[in-house]
Amino acid sequence: MTSPLRDPAVLAAVLDSAIADLADIAFVVDIEGTVIAANKTLLARSGLSRDDAMGQSFLDIIHGEDRTITSEHLNRALQGEVAAFRIVRTLNEEAQYVSDVTLHPVRDGDDVVAVLGTARDVTEAVTVARERESAEELLQIAGRMAGFGGWSMDANDRVLRLSDEARTILAIAPDAEIVLGALLDAQPSRTRDELRGAMRECLEEGRGFDLQLNIVTITGSQVVARILGRPERDHTGAVARALGAIWDVTEVEAEKAKLVELEERLTIALNTISDGIMFLDRDWIFTFANPRALELTGKSEAELLGKSYWEAFPESEGSEWEQTYRRALETGARQQVRSLDENRDTWFDITAYPTASGLALYVRDVTEDELTRQRMVANQRRLSDQARLLDASRDSMIVRGLDHRVQYWNRAATELYGWDAGEAIGQPITALIFDDTTAFDNATAAVLRDGFWSGALEQRARDGRSLVVDSRWQLVLDESGEPSAIFAVNSDITEQRKAEEARLRAQRMESLGTLAGGIAHDLNNVLTPILMSVQLLTRRTHDTDERQILDGMEAAVKRGADMIRQVLAFARGVEGRRIRVSVSDLLDDLIVYARNALPKEITVTIEHDVADGDTMGDPTQLLQVLINLVTNAKDAMPEGGQVRIRASRVSIDEQYRSVSHSASPGEYLTIEVEDDGFGMPPDVVAKVFEPFFTTKEPGRGTGLGLASSLAIVRSHGGFMQVYSEEGNGTKFQVALPVAEGGEVSRPPEIAGEERAPRGGGELILVVDDEPMIVKVTTQTLESHGYRVVTARNGQEAIDLVDRGDHDIDLVLTDMMMPVMDGAAASAYLEHHRPEIPIVAMSGLNSHGSAKRAVGMGIARFLPKPFTTSLLLTTVAETLRGIPLDLEQEHEL
């Protein structure tokens, strides 16, 4: 006989009747996976009618995300296994749907003829469970972070039970047995008695307690613990047990103690300074006044503290003081006022510092200062502004403990150093504003010894700026007279110090110029006969070895003369003609020089984008600057390398000017000379433009090349910069202002020495106090067709001319001589014998000398030391009446 369950209709009817009233979703599928029964809950959830659901594939009517996992477990159930699984579906960012599904095989004998499935919505239960776990986890985390734990004690067995956090506080291992007696015995007697009494009253009398005690842990360490307890009663009202909590408040109490100490120290500092300090809250109520403030205002604490501003000082309503205080509150910026208290006939300086709670008033009695000011500068109205600059209210005020940690930091300190009070307080003062603590340590020792110290200190701001401050330190004593803090008032004198250093440098340079001038005159007088004698001897000898020796001597003399010119250029500044100079032409001449002068191991490249760029200046001087840089590049690469010359046009603005005070805003042409040499360390870079500083071997450098180059560039309105890194080469940058107009000229090329012109028997009067110069000059002129008479000073020259014994054709005179100098003699001859041309000689030559000589009766200027060719050319051109080109000056 066939089992009725084999009939699908019978099976569906039986199971449909069995699941119809189940609250959970219930369904039956046959062995083909087709729905043959579904309860009302399923139909309601799926939104299908019974006719639509029956005969459908079960996997088609469930949610698409659930089909894979349902299919796997349905196959297991059809194989005869009970399959249970959980479906978790995300509905949105904040919600999920969770369902527990169970699939039961329906058997007829050993065969599975259908599967009965149920699905229970457990979303809410899962959510509650998760929230409970999260809350418990958060509670445990909070307990661990806050040092919070729980405890309980049964009223009958008196056994102490502790949470993990409580065990941690008392240093009891998680698996260790808690012995209440041992724990109590380890406590100080006072702690032990308080704990026992509180616990007994809680368990026996039902009283709660809240204690803060010093607890000794099992390991012997000490903690400050807050212990709370309350009774828990049973259904009869009797105390069943005590429950409570324990907090580790050790750090909290330590911080409280530190704050109390800080407040005490600050109060002591404020009470011991020599000026008055008062605090007003935002309701204009006085909350603090130090003794000096009470003395200055003539008030007692009872008359001031707790009173409003207008109660304490009714006469000040609408006064300048009140307006100042209101302005400070409204703007949030400190305000200061100096005013006369007519009732007390006293002048006060009051500075109002806005604070988070109101105003801090800094009061000074400046009666003597004001009376002195009025007596001394009654006619100078600006002095009131100057007096405010001397007022301590503009100075930074810092209080630090003897451990050098900041306790008080006013607004002016923030403005000066850049650290907010909140950032500075508690920090070591040395870490905030000192790099080198040597001066700080010495000053600290002095103030601890003498009670006061003042002087200048080098400090730094938060942004790295170097500061120089005028600092006044006052030792603060506590109530017992012992040192407790140091109060410092600092005034920024950085710019003042820089100005003083600049003035001293200018004085040194002026002294150097004076010294250089005197030395130059004497040395040029020494070099002049040597140079002319060497050239005379060279013409007279035909011996090759002798000519080589003489050529070497001539080169050495010229090098010495060039050194003298460099000293004068650096010390006295550089003058010269100012014409429009093509930078492109300068670079062309420079590259020619570089390729001829540099060894083959050094290559030269040049690039520029200023083909039409011009500047105003002296082309000879500018070319010399660039030659100096190329020569230095060569010396930095003894093994060879590359020299890169680049020119470009740049615009300098105010921001760039702030980091290079030598540059003024405007358009510049820049020329860079860069090498691959050994470079320079920072300490050498810092000195590279100083006169007489050189890293070359003795005899190979004077230390004047870059110093004179800088002087030339600055005289042209430009600036120079150097960039170098040890081992990575050096780059010099020359910047020259762009020309607006003027004549364009190429730098003069150095031509070979022309054949010296000869005279025709003209009579030359040579005037000089140096016998050797007179002798060599005379021989040179006579050997070239001139006749010569001599004089030792200007007076002898005038006497000789006035006697009329000689028909003088030209006067060649030195400018610096005893009895009468060349200038006076020239002026006399210009007035009395204007037909006689005068050529002036001087060892104090510099660019522009010829221009200055014009108008003094002098036709031409001959700088010492001069060559034979230059002497003969100058004399010949003067006698022939060739006009002097004031834009050209002779050089060796």
Secondary structure, DSSP 8 states (H G I E B T S, - for coil): ---GGGSHHHHHHHHHHHHTT-SSEEEEEETTSBEEEE-HHHHHHHT--HHHHTTSBHHHHS-GGGHHHHHHHHHHHHTT--EEEEEEEE-SSS-EEEEEEEEEEEEETTEEEEEEEEEEE-HHHHHHHHHHHHHHHHHHHHHHHHTEEEEEEETTT--EEE-HHHHHHTT--TTS---HHHHHHTS-HHHHHHHHHHHHHHHHH---EEEEEEEE-TTS-EEEEEEEEEEEE-TTS-EEEEEEEEEE-HHHHHHHHHHHHHHHHHHHHHHHSSSEEEEEETTSBEEEE-HHHHHHHT--HHHHTTSBHHHH-GGGTTSHHHHHHHHHHHHSS-EEEEEEETTTTEEEEEEEEE-SSEEEEEEEE-HHHHHHHHHH-TT-TTHHHHHHHHSGGGSEEEEEETT-BEEEE-HHHHHHH---HHHHTTSBHHHHH-S--HHHHHHHHHHHHHSEEEEEEEEE-TTS-EEEEEEEEEEEE-TTS-EEEEEEEEEE-HHHHHHHHHHHHHHHHHHHHHHHHHHHHHHHHHHHHHHHHHHHHHHH---HHHHHHHHHHHHHHHHHHHHHHHHHHHHH------EEEEHHHHHHHHHHHHHHHS-TTEEEEEEES-TT-EEEE-HHHHHHHHHHHHHHHHHT-TT-EEEEEEEEEEEE-HHHHHH-TT--SEEEEEEEEEE-S----HHHHTTTTSTT---S-TTT--S-HHHHHHHHHHHTT-EEEEEE-TTS-EEEEEEEE---S--EE--------------SS-EEEEE-S-HHHHHHHHHHHHHTT-EEEEESSHHHHHHHHHHTSS--SEEEEESS-SSS-HHHHHHHHHHH-TTS-EEEEESS--TTHHHHHTTTT-SEEEESS--HHHHHHHHHHHHTT----TT-----
